[in-house]
């Protein structure tokens, strides 16, 4: 099924790098206007904007812009929302992709580790969803897609703050799906191991060992997460409150 996002304006947090960048490009390829947010990745954001413009020339999207701010700070969130609305008009979808992922073994983890993960990975999606959810309710429609992790469902022992923050995103999704219905659909994707071992910084950085944990016998591709985002934004309108693993059945091992 080919899904079109023509006429939509999609906001992607963390859209300058990694999976967020791939999500932004997929939304543009589907015909949407795309706003990416970033905090420190200015050079990467400018590079991604150039890629979005190239994609947009063939896909029919017309507007692409990057907005700098910290999603864990309410003043930044509301400022970016105003800037995005002034540039694009009212957005129609929000993808909460911005996150941090740090190895924090129990013996050395600190209060700062916990605070940092909760701020970036859970408070950020909460603030963005509250701000844009209000906009969506006002206009009578909208979609939110949160990017969590299968390790928000099944924890990694050396990543406690990360896993707790992503478990919070799962519950946030379900609560928002009730609170914002029927006007706004809210769903969550839980990726398995998607990026290369050098990027994941997982408990076991050996590629063969990582693949051994996946019943489908391979690591996932960022495009597979991005395609799922496009499906949840522009596909069947009866899907809300879904917690969707995209992990090759990795969570079952």
GUKE-139499 format. One record per residue (C-alpha): residue in one letter; x, y, z. Coordinates in steps of 0.1 Angstrom, whole numbers, padded with zeros to 4 digits, always signed. Example, Ala and Ser with C-alpha at 12.3 -4.5 7.8 and 13.67 -1.06 7.14 Angstrom:
2
a+0123-0045+0078s+0137-0011+0071
END
This chain:
253
x+0000+0000+0000x+0014+0034-0010x+0006+0060+0016x+0005+0097+0007x+0011+0125+0032x+0003+0152+0007x-0012+0182+0024x+0002+0173+0058x+0029+0191+0078x+0049+0168+0101x+0071+0178+0130x+0100+0154+0137x+0120+0159+0169x+0156+0149+0167x+0151+0149+0129x+0187+0159+0121x+0204+0126+0128x+0200+0088+0128x+0165+0074+0128x+0149+0108+0132x+0166+0119+0100x+0154+0089+0081x+0118+0095+0094x+0120+0131+0082x+0131+0120+0047x+0104+0093+0045x+0077+0118+0054x+0090+0142+0027x+0091+0113+0002x+0054+0107+0010x+0047+0143+0001x+0045+0161+0035x+0060+0194+0046x+0086+0186+0072x+0098+0205+0102x+0128+0190+0121x+0139+0201+0156x+0174+0198+0169x+0193+0209+0200x+0230+0206+0194x+0232+0190+0159x+0232+0222+0138x+0256+0210+0111x+0236+0178+0107x+0203+0197+0107x+0215+0219+0078x+0227+0188+0059x+0194+0171+0065x+0175+0202+0052x+0195+0199+0020x+0185+0163+0016x+0148+0172+0023x+0148+0198-0004x+0162+0173-0029x+0136+0147-0019x+0108+0173-0020x+0115+0183-0056x+0104+0148-0067x+0077+0141-0040x+0056+0172-0041x+0064+0186-0006x+0070+0223-0006x+0084+0234+0028x+0112+0221+0049x+0128+0239+0079x+0148+0232+0110x+0141+0247+0144x+0165+0247+0173x+0154+0241+0209x+0155+0218+0239x+0124+0196+0239x+0127+0192+0277x+0122+0229+0283x+0086+0242+0280x+0097+0277+0268x+0117+0262+0239x+0088+0239+0230x+0062+0267+0228x+0086+0289+0209x+0093+0262+0183x+0056+0255+0180x+0050+0292+0173x+0078+0293+0148x+0066+0261+0130x+0030+0273+0128x+0041+0307+0115x+0062+0290+0089x+0040+0261+0078x+0006+0269+0091x-0009+0244+0117x+0010+0211+0117x-0010+0179+0113x+0014+0153+0129x+0041+0151+0155x+0068+0124+0157x+0087+0123+0190x+0120+0108+0180x+0146+0128+0200x+0164+0108+0226x+0196+0100+0244x+0210+0065+0250x+0239+0060+0275x+0254+0030+0291x+0248+0033+0328x+0257+0002+0348x+0241+0001+0382x+0274+0004+0401x+0282+0038+0385x+0249+0053+0375x+0241+0087+0390x+0212+0110+0397x+0223+0130+0367x+0221+0099+0345x+0185+0094+0356x+0175+0130+0352x+0191+0134+0318x+0173+0104+0304x+0140+0113+0318x+0143+0149+0306x+0152+0140+0270x+0133+0108+0265x+0101+0113+0285x+0097+0149+0295x+0104+0160+0260x+0077+0138+0244x+0053+0149+0272x+0059+0186+0266x+0058+0183+0228x+0026+0162+0229x+0009+0186+0253x+0018+0216+0232x+0010+0201+0198x-0019+0180+0212x-0036+0213+0222x-0031+0226+0186x-0045+0193+0171x-0075+0194+0194x-0082+0230+0184x-0081+0222+0147x-0100+0189+0153x-0075+0164+0140x-0039+0153+0142x-0016+0123+0148x+0013+0117+0173x+0038+0089+0169x+0062+0083+0198x+0094+0063+0193x+0101+0041+0223x+0121+0009+0224x+0116-0028+0230x+0138-0022+0260x+0110-0001+0275x+0092-0035+0275x+0121-0058+0283x+0149-0040+0301x+0187-0041+0296x+0206-0044+0328x+0232-0018+0321x+0207+0009+0308x+0183+0013+0337x+0176+0051+0332x+0171+0046+0295x+0148+0017+0298x+0127+0034+0325x+0124+0065+0303x+0112+0045+0273x+0088+0025+0295x+0073+0059+0304x+0069+0067+0267x+0048+0036+0263x+0025+0046+0291x+0024+0082+0279x+0012+0069+0245x-0016+0049+0260x-0027+0077+0283x-0026+0103+0255x-0045+0080+0232x-0074+0081+0257x-0071+0118+0266x-0069+0131+0230x-0095+0109+0214x-0114+0110+0192x-0098+0140+0174x-0061+0129+0178x-0046+0095+0172x-0016+0085+0193x+0006+0055+0186x+0040+0042+0196x+0068+0023+0178x+0092+0001+0198x+0123-0005+0176x+0146-0034+0182x+0183-0032+0173x+0182-0009+0143x+0215+0010+0139x+0250-0005+0134x+0267-0019+0164x+0291+0010+0167x+0261+0034+0169x+0240+0014+0193x+0266+0011+0221x+0246-0020+0233x+0256-0045+0259x+0272-0066+0233x+0289-0047+0204x+0296-0079+0184x+0275-0078+0153x+0270-0116+0152x+0259-0117+0189x+0234-0089+0182x+0220-0107+0152x+0218-0139+0172x+0192-0122+0195x+0169-0115+0165x+0147-0144+0153x+0145-0129+0118x+0183-0132+0116x+0193-0096+0109x+0194-0061+0123x+0167-0037+0114x+0170-0008+0090x+0162+0029+0099x+0139+0029+0068x+0118+0002+0084x+0110+0025+0114x+0104+0054+0091x+0080+0035+0069x+0061+0025+0100x+0058+0061+0110x+0044+0071+0076x+0019+0042+0079x+0007+0053+0113x+0003+0089+0102x-0013+0084+0069x-0027+0049+0070x-0058+0034+0086x-0075+0060+0108x-0088+0034+0133x-0053+0027+0148x-0047+0045+0181x-0031+0035+0213x-0011+0009+0195x+0023-0002+0209x+0040-0016+0178x+0073-0035+0181x+0094-0033+0149x+0121-0057+0161x+0122-0089+0140x+0107-0106+0171x+0138-0097+0192x+0117-0090+0223x+0107-0127+0223x+0143-0140+0228
END
